[in-house]
Amino acid sequence: MPTGYKKTQGTIMVEGQELTITNPGKPLWPEAGITKLDFLQKLIELSPYLLRYCRDRHLTTIRFPHGIHDKSFYQKNTPEPVPDFVNLAPLDGIRYVNLDSLPTLIWLGNLACLEFHPSFHRIGETLPAEWLIDIDPSLEVEPRIMEAAHLIGEVLDSLRIQSVPKTSGATGIQIYVPIQHGYTFEQLRKIGYFIGSFVVKKYPKLFTIERLKKNRGDLIYFDYLQHWYGKTLSAPYTPRAKIHGTVSTPLLWEEVERRCDPRDFTLHVIVERIKKMGDLIEKVPPQNLDAVLSHLE
């Protein structure tokens, strides 16, 4: 457990709800100089964007009670005691949180929920709300990750599918595709497999669709399987428990072409970036995938 901070607590009012904040000076990202109070302040600023992609989903969080270098655990069931203002999203025997309000976000932040991973489908639905391709490097340091994302972007562009690359906040890149409602997870997986197989064949020294990590060597994994009912992925604008205090950040394709460094997108800079550029995902209209699917079927 980190030492050197005062174990104090206080209360704040958030949208009419009184919340207790414990140990505000606790260092959560020590190298980045981010305390719990800093984190909560950033969550308030990020909330209009983070809530957009977590609201009405089944939320999994990753909790780091004593900061990123101590023990962590996945939290699917809503932590007890549950405040009256927290709405639940039960599914398959699990009482998930519906992260639909700023008080709920700050309550989770005070519990040191540092990462937010929503379901791919909305509460009460079985169809996907968007389509995501996860590009996962096999190497801890992978200088080719932006090249890989750029090549996949070119394939999507050739299929007339508009998309937004985003950093995972960790080592990977994810390609986010807003979609018209009505497509199934099976249909999106079919397109994903088609694109994955194509880039593996065209760039065999760069990509793989091999599921077992031990068999991938140094290849970058084109993961078309993660996008599925009941699974999750890091939300746009979620912080990640990495030493730089990185945030999962939507990018311009021009930034990918310039081979930007994912470690540059942190809690320290993300709010100013959004103020300047807006939410890049929101600017892309929902995509019609009928033409691609008719070709595959």
Helices and strands as residue ranges (DSSP letters): E 9-14, E 17-22, E 27-29, E 34-35, H 36-54, E 57-63, E 73-75, E 87-91, E 94-98, H 102-110, E 113-122, E 130-136, H 145-158, E 164-167, E 173-178, H 185-202, E 207-208, G 213-215, E 220-223, H 253-257, G 262-264, H 270-277, H 290-296
